[in-house]
C-alpha cells in the first residue's frame, strides 16, 4: 500500500467505548469483532476489509486545513544573525563616504549612526561589525531595549536598528560611557542606527556619526559588475548595461532618485534589459510607474470605475497570483464598491450598433490599469503542479504603493478588501502574498486599533487565514516603530481562545519566530497553558509546525530540545507533556517533523545524539524514565545500536556507560539496561548453540 500523508497529522480512529480491542479477538482471521462493521473517525478516512492492489491515501482532514508552508526569513533579528545572511546583505556593498569616520569612531566601542530612511545605514552597520567580529559575529538587539541597563554577554558585534526617539533622549554621556566600558570588558562593539529626527542629549554628541549614503551611480555599477562576475551577464551585455547607465536619461533619474535602493532597482532593470533585449525605455517606465505620484494618479483616474479599482486592488493585494485568483477577488470586491458605472453604449446603443455583451477582455482590463500576465508556469506550491499564469503590475513597487494608498487614504476601503478576501476559497500562495502585502501596509498605519483588523482572520477556523495573519505580523514586526505593538498583540492572543493561540503558534513558525527564537519558545509555552487539559489537535499541529520552523536554523536546536524536555517534565496529561511525547515519539521512531510534514531540517534521535550529545543524553534519560515515551526511545536506541556507523558517530558505548551511572534513581533507565543485557545474553546463547 502506498501511503501519501498530507500536511496534517494522521487521523485518529476511535472505536466505540463498549467494543473490545480488535487486536485481542480470537482467531485473528479476516472477520473483525467490530459491532456492525462501524468505526468512528474524528478526521480523515477509515477503511475496513481487504484492499486489492495499490492504495493511495490522502489525508482528507488536511483539505479543510490547507495553508502555504513556506517559511520567510526575517530582515531584523533579536539574536545572532546567521553568517550566510550577513554575507548576503554585504554582497555588492559600497562603502559610503562616512564609512572611514564610522570605522574610526567604533574604536570607542559605540557608534550612534544617524541616517535618513532608505540610505543604507543598516548595511553599513553590518559591514562595520562584520569587520571586527566576522560575518558570524553579529547579534541583533530589540529596538525597544533599554540601552542604559543593557550589558553585552559575549565578545560579539551588537546591532540595534531603529532607536526610538524616547530611548535616544535617555542616552546621555554618562550612561554611554558606562556602556562603552562594559563593551570593552567583553571585547564587544555596538552600532545603533537612529532616525534623522531622533534627539540625543547635548553631551552625547561625541558618540554620534552622521551616515552619508554612497553615490547611486557607484552602487548601480557595482551591482552590474557583480552580476557579470557571477555569470549573469557576458562582457558585451555588461558593456551595453554600463553604457545605458551612463546615458543622460538614467543619470537624470538617479539625480532625482539618489537612494541606494533606487540604484539597485535601476541595475536590476538594466540587467533584465541586457538579458532579454527589451527596449531600454521600458526600464525607466517601469521604475517611474512605481512611485507615490504614479500611484495617486492611477487611483484618481480609476476612481469612477468599480471594475478598474477592484482589479487594481486584486493585483496589488495578490501580486504574482494566478489570473483566476485575481479575477475571483475582483469579482468579489466589485459589488462591495457599489454599483458599477453605467455601461457605456449598452443603454443608448444606436440602431446600427449592437450592445457590447462581452465587455472588455481580461487582457484589455489589465492593460488599462498597467498590469500584465507573465508566461504560464507550473505551480511550486501544490502537489498537483497545475499550470498558473501570474499577474503583476508592470512597474516595480507599484503593487506596494497602490495598496498602501488604497488602504490608508480612502474611507471604508480596508473593510471592502477584507470582505473580498474573506469570500475567496484557499488557493496555494494567497495567504503568503496577501499576508506580506497587508503587513507592509499596516506597518504604515497609525492609531491604537491598527492591528485589531487582523482579528477577524486570526480567529478564523481556516488555517490559511491564520497563516495570513502570521505572515502579516512577521512583516509588521520588522519595522522598529511598531514592533512593540505587535509583540503586545501576540502576547494577548497567546492567553486567549484556542483558535487565537493557534494563530500565535503559526506566527512563531515564520519570520517572527526566527527573528526572536527565545521569545517564540516562551510564547509556545504560554499557548500550551490553556484552560483545557486536553491538547487541541489544531493547536498541536500549529505548535509542531512552529518547532519545525525553528529547527530550520541550527542555532535554535539546543533551545528547542531543552524546551521539549521541560515540557516532558510538566506532568502527565498536560498539553505540554502531550506535545513533548509527540515530538519524542517522532524523533525516536523516524524524525521530527514527521515524514510528509513540512520542514527543511528533520531531527532524529540519532542525529541529536551525534550533534548535541549533552542534550541528547538528557533527552534519552527523561524519555526512558517516562512511561509514555519509554518504548519509542528504547526502539530508537535499538536502531542506533544496530547500525555500526551510527554507533561510532553517536559514541553509543559511552552513552550506555553514562546511562549505567545514572540508573540508580531512574526506573526507566534500569528497565532499558536490563532488557538490553537480556537481549545480548540471549543472542550470545543462540550464537553458541549454532
N, C-alpha and C positions, 0 to 999 in steps of 0.2 A: 504494500500500500504506500503510495506516495503522499506524504504529508506536506502541505503548504501552509504553514501557520501565518496568520495575519499579524498586524502590529500589536494587537492587544493580547492579554494573557489568554491561555486556552480556557474554554468554558468548563465550569464545574458541573458535573452531572450528579444530581441528588436522587437518591432512592426514597420511596415512601418510608415514613418512620416505622411502620409496622411490618416492613418486608425484611426477610433475612438477607444477609450478605450473600450475593450470588456466588462468590468465590468459595463459600462453605457448603454449597449444595452437593448432594450425593451424586456420585457417578461422574460428574463433570462432563456430561455429554453435551449435545447441541441444544438441549432444552433448558431453559432458564427457569428459576423459581420466581421470577418477577411476576406478580399478580397481573393478569390480563395483558401482559406484554407492554406495560406502560412505564415511561420514565419521565421525571420532572427535570426540565432543563432551564436553569436560570438565564443562560445566554448561550448563543451558538446553536449547534445542532447535535442531536444524538441519533445513532444508528443502531439497529438491532438485526440479528440474523447474519447470514453469510454474505460476504461481498465478493463477487466474482471479478477477477481481473484487477486492474489498477483502479485506485480511487483517489481523486484529488480532493483534499479537504480545505475549504476556505473558511476562516473564522468569521461567520456571518455577523457576530456581535460587533466586529470591527467596522462593518459597513455603516453602523449608526454612530461611530465614534472616530471618524477619519480626521486627519489633520496632516499638515506638512511637517515632516520630522526634521527638516534642515535646521542646524544649529548655527546661529550667527555669531561671529566673533565681535567682541566689544572694541571700541576705539579707546576708551578710557578705562583704566583698571584701578582697583584699590588693593594692590598687592603686586607681586612680581610680574613683570612683562616677559613673556617667552622671548628667547633670543631671536628666533626667526621672525617674530613680529616686529621687534625693534629694527632688525636688518631690513625688513620690507619698508618700514617707514623712512629709513635713511637712504633707500635706493634712489639715486638721482638727486641727492641733497646738494644744494648750492649754498656755500657759506655766505650769509648776509654781511653787509658792511659792518654791522655791530658785533660780529662774532668774535673778533680778536679781543675787544674790550670785555665781553662777557667771559671769555676763557680766562683772562687775567683776573677778573673780579671773582671768579669761582675759587681762586686760591684762598679767599677768606671764608670758604665753605658754604656761603649762601649768596644766591643771586635772585633778586626780585625783578622779574623781567616784565616791564610794562609794554603793552603792544595793542594795536588795533585788531579787531576780529578779522580772521582770514589772512593775516600777514605771514603765517608760518612760524610763529613763536614757539608753538608746541614742538614742531620738528627740530628747530634749533635747540630747544631744551633737551630733547632726546640725544642729539648729537653731542652736546656738552657733557652729559652724564655718561654716555657710552665711551667717550674718550678716556674718562677717569676710571670707569668700572667695567668696561666691556659691554657687549650687546646683551649679555645675560645678567647684568648687574643693575638694572633699572627697576625701581619699585614705585608704583603709583600710590598716592595718598588721597583720602577722601577730601573733596573740596571744602566740606564743612568742618574739617578737623581744626581744633584749636591749636595753632602752632605754638602759642606761648606755653602750652602744657605738654606738647608732643616731644618725644625724645626718640632718636634712632635706635633700632635694635641690632643693626649689623652694619658692616662696612660696605654699604651699597650707595648707589645714587638714587635719591628720592625726588619725585616729581609731583608737584601739586599744580593742576591746571585749573585756572578759573577761580582765583582767590576772591571770595565775596567782599563787597565793599565794607561791610561791617567788620569783617575779620582784619581787613587792611588797617583800619583805624586803631586797632589794639596792638599793632606790631611796632612798638617804639624801640629805640636803640638799645635800651637795657635788656629787653626780652630777646631781641635778635642776637645780641652779644652772648647771652647765656645759651641760646640755642646753637650758635656757632661753636661755642666751647664744647658742647655735648657732641656735635658732629665731628669735631676734631678728635675728641677722645675715641670715638667709634670709627675713625677714618672713613667718614661718610661725607656726602655732599648733598645739598638741597637746592633745587631750582623751582621757583614759584612763578607762574605766569599770571598776570592780572590785567584787567581791562584798563583802557585808556583813562577812564574817569574815576578809577579807584584812587583814594587819597590816603597816603601814609602820613604818620606824624612827622613833623618837620625835622626831628633829629634822626630819622631813619633813612635819610637820602643817600648815605654812603653805601647802603646795601642795594640800591636800585640801579638798574640799567634800562635804557630805552631800546627796544628792538626795532631795527630798520630792516624792512624786507629786502630780499635780493631783487635784482633787476628782472623784470618779466621776460625780456628777450633772452637773458642768460639762462633762465630756468627752462624756457621752451627749447632752446638749442641743446641744453644738457640732456633733456628727455629724449629728443630725437636721436642724438648720438648714442644714448644708452640703448634705445630700441634697435638701432643698427648693429651695435656691438653684440646684442643677443640674437641676431639673425632675423629680426623682424623686417628690416629694410636692406636692400642691396645698395651698393655705392651710388648707382645712378638715381635710385629713389631717394636716398638721403640728400644728394646734391639738389634734386628738384625741391624737396621739402624745405631745405635751408634757403634756397633762392626765394621761395614763396614767403618764408618767414621774414626775409629782409625787404619784401616789397612794401611800397608805401601804404597800401590798404591795411596790411596787418601791423605795420609799425604804428599807424594811427589808432588801430584797435587797441593795441597794448598801452598806448599812451593814455587812453581813457578807461582801460581795464587793467590796472597795474598789479593786481594781487597775484600771488603765486598760483592760486587755483585757476585763475583766468589763463595763465600761461600754460598750465598743464592741459586745460581743455583745448586750447589752440593747438598745442603739439599733437594731441590725440587726433584732432580733426585733420591736420596736415598729414599725419601718418596714414589715416584711412584714405585720404585723397590720393596719396602716392601709391598705396597698395591697389586701389580699385580704379585709378584713373578718373575719378569723379571730378566734375568741374570745380575748380578752386573757389569759384564764387559761392558754391553751396556751403563751404566751410564757414565763411563769415555769416551767411544767412542762418545757419543752424545755431551759431553762437548768439546772435542777436535776438532770435525768437525766444530764448530762454530768460531774457531779462525781466525785471519787475515791470518796466514800462510796457513791454510787449504783452505781458500777461494782463495788465489792466486794460490795454487797448483791445485785446481779443475778447475779454469779457464784456466790455462796453458794446462791441459790435454784435455780440450774440445775445444781449440781454432781452430782446423781444422774441427769441425763438427758443421754446422749450426743448425742441429737438436738438438744437446745437448745444445748449447748455448741458442737457443730460448726457450727450455724447462726450462733450469735453470733460465732464465730471467723471465719466466712466474710465476714460483713458488716463486721466490724472490720478485717480484713486487706485486703478488696477493696471499700472504700466507693465507692458510685456505679456499681458494675459491674452488668451485666445480670442479671436474675433467673436465667437459665440458667446463667451462670458461678457465681453464688452457690450454686445447687443442686448443681452439679457438685463444687465444692470441699467442701461439707458432706457430700456422699455419699462422697467420697474420704477425708474425715477421720473419719467415724463409726466405721469398723472399727478405725482406729488408736487410738481412745479406749477400745476394749474392747467387749465385747458390750453391746448395748443392754439397758436395763432391761426387765424382763418386761412384755409388752404387757397393760395393764390391760383386763380384760374378755374377752380372746380365749381364754384357757385355762380360765377359770371362768365362762363365759357361761351364763346361765340358759336354760331351755328356751324361754322366750318372748322371748329377746333374742338376735338374730343377732350374730355377731362383727363387729367393725369392720374390714372387709377393706381399705377405702381409707385409713383413718387420717386425721389432721387435714390440712386443705388447706394449701397453701403460705402463703396469706394469714393463716390462723389461727396457723401456726407463727411467722410474722413478728410478729404482734401479741403473741404470748406472750413474745417477747424484746425488745419495744419498738422494732421496726423497721417500715418501711412502704415500699411501692413508690411511686415517683414516676410522673408521667404519661409514657407512651411518647414517644420522640423518635427522630430519625434519628441514627445514629452518625456523629460527626465524625471518627472515627479510621480509617475504612476507605473504600476507593474505591467499594465497592458500596452504602454508605449504608443498610445494613439497619436496621430498627427495633430499638431496645433499650428496656428498662424498668429504669432504675436502682433499686437498693435501697439505702436509707440508714437509719441509726438516727434516731429522732425527735428526740433531744436533741443539742445542739451539743457537740462534743468527746467524745461518748460512744464513738465508734469508737476514738479515740486512747487514752482512759483504760482502756477494756475490754481492748484488745490489750496494752497495757503490763502490766497486772496479770496477764493470762492468760499472757503470755510470760515474765515475770520471776518470778512468785510461785509457779508450780506446776511441780513436777518433771516432766521429760520432755515438757512441752508444746511447747517450741521444735522438738524432733525431729518431733513429730506435725504441727505446722504446716508445716515444711519438706517432710515426706513427702507431705502432701496437695497442696501447691503443686507438687511435682515430678510428680505424676500428671496435672496439667492440661495440656491442649494449649494452644497460643498462642491467645489472644483479644485483639483490639485493646484496649489500655489496661491489661491486668492487670500488665504489667511496671512501668508508671508508678505505678499505685495501690499495688501491693504493695511496690514499692521505697521509696516515700515512707513508708508505714506502718512497714515494718521499720526504716528509717533512724531514724525518731522513737523507736522502741523501743530500738534498740541505742545511741542517744545517752545513754540512762539506764543501760545495762548496765555492770557493773564486772568487773574481773579481766582478766588479760593475754590471755585467749583469747576475749574478747567478739567480736572481728572474724573469728576463724577459721571460724565457722559460715557465713560468706559464701563460703568456698572452694568448696563443692560446686556452687554456681551459677556462680561466677566461672570455674571450669574446665570449664563445660559447652560442648558443641558447638553448642547452640542460642543464637542471638543474643539472643532475648528474655530469656533467663535472665541473660546477661551484662549486658544493659541494666538489668535489675532491680537487679543489684549496683551498677552505675554510679550509678543514681538513689539507692540507699540510701547509698552513700559520699558522694554530693553533699549529702545531707541531714545525715549524721552530722558532716561536717566543718564545718557551720555552728555547731556547739557548741564554743566555745573549749577547754573542758576535755579534749575527746577529739580535737581536730583534729590534734594531733601524732601520735597513734596511727594515724589514717587516712593521713596523709602517709607514715609509715614503711611501712605495709602496701602502699600503692600503689607506693612505691619498690622494695620487694622484688619485687612481681609484675612490674614493668617489666623485670626481668632474668631472668625465669623462662621458662616454656614459651610457645609461640606463642599458645595459647589465653588464658593469663593476660595476655599482653601485649595481646591484643585487648581484654580487659576494661579494662585501663588506658587504652587509647585511647578506648574508649567512655566511660570516666569523664571523660576530658578533654573529651569532646563533650557537656558538660552544665554544671550549676551549679558543679561542682568546677573545671572549666577556665575558665569565665567569671570565677570569683572570683579566680583566680591565673593569668592567661594566660601570663606568663613561665615560671612553673614547669611549666605544661601543655606548652608547646613543648619544654622540656628533657626532659620525660617522653616525648613523642612521638619525640624524637631518640634516646632510650635504647631504646624499644621497636623501633625500626628497626635496632638494633645487635645483632640476634640471631645465633645460631650459623650459620644458613643464609644462603648468599649470595643465594638467590632470595627474592623478596618473596611471602609467603603471600597468596593472594587475599583471605582474610577480614581479614588484618591491613591490607592496602592499603585495603579498604573502611572499616575502623574508623578508620584514621588520616585518610583523606579526610573521613569524617564529622566527626571532631574539628576538622579545619581549617575545614570549612564552618561548624561551630558557632561557632568563634572569630571568623569573619568576620561574624557577625551583629551584632557591635558594632564601630563604626568605629574606636574606639581601638586595636583589635588588628590593623588591616590592615597597618600597616608592619611590625610584628614577624613576622606570618605570611609576608609577602612576603620579608623578609630571611632567614627560616628556610628557605624553599623554595629561595632562591638558594644558601644554604650547602649544602643537600643536593645541588643540581645539580653543585656542585664537589667532591662527596665521592668521585668516582671511578666510572667506568662499571662496571655490573654489580653495584653495591652496592644494598641495599634503599633507602637514602636517595636515590640517584640515580634509581632506578626510580620512586619515588614523586614526585620532583620533575618527572621527564619527564611523568608522568601529569597533574600539575597544570598544567604549562605548555602541554601539548597542549590541555587542556580550555579554558584561558583564551584561547589563541590562535585556536582553531577555533570555539569557542562561548563557554561560560562555565565557571567553577568555583565551586561544584559544577555538574556537568553537568545539562542539562535533564532533568527526570524524577527526579533525585536530590534528597533533602531539602536544604533550605537557603533561608532567608528572604532572604539577600543573595547575589547571584551576581556574581563578579568576572570581567571580561573584560580582554583586553589593552588595548583602547581606554579602558576606564574606569580602569585602573591608570595609563596614561599621562596621563590627564586629572586624576585626583585625587591621584596620588602620582608626580609627574614624575621625581623623583630615583630612586626605587625602580624605576619603570617603565623608565627608560633603562638602569639596571644590569641589569634582567632581560632586556631586548632584547639587550644586548651578550653576556651569557652564553648566552642562548638561541640566538643566531645562531652563536656560536662552538662550540656542542656539536652534533655530527652527529645526535644523537638528537632534537634539538628544532629544528634549523635550518629544515626545510621548514614546520613548523607556525608558527613565529614569522614566517617570511617571508610566508606566506599571511595571517597576522593583520595584518601591516603593510600588505600589499596591500589588504586590505579597508578599513583605516583611510584609506589614500590615495585610495580610490575614492569616499569619501563626503566631499564638500566641507565639510559641517558638522563632521564628525569631524576633518578636517584642521585646521580652525580651533581646535576645542576642545582638541585634543591638542598644538597647536603643532608640527605634523608637520614643517614645513620646518626648524624649529630642531633637531628631533630628528635629521633627516638630516645637518645640518651638524655636530652633535656626533658622530654616527657617523663622519663623514669624518675628524674629528680623532683618533679613537681607532683607526682602521682599520689603522694600520701593523703592529701586532703581533697583529691579530685576523683570522685567515684567513677565518672565517665572515662577519665584517662586510665584508671586502673582496669576498667572493663575492656578498653581497647587494647591495652598491653597484654592482658591475659588472653584475650581472643587471638591476638597476633601470635603469641607464643604457642598457643594450642594449634593453630593452623600450621605454623612452621614445624612443630613436632610431628603432626600427622603426615605432613608432606615428606618429612625425613624418613618416617617409618615406611611409607609407601615406596620410596626410592630404594630402601634397604631390602624390602620384600621382593622387589622386582629384580 
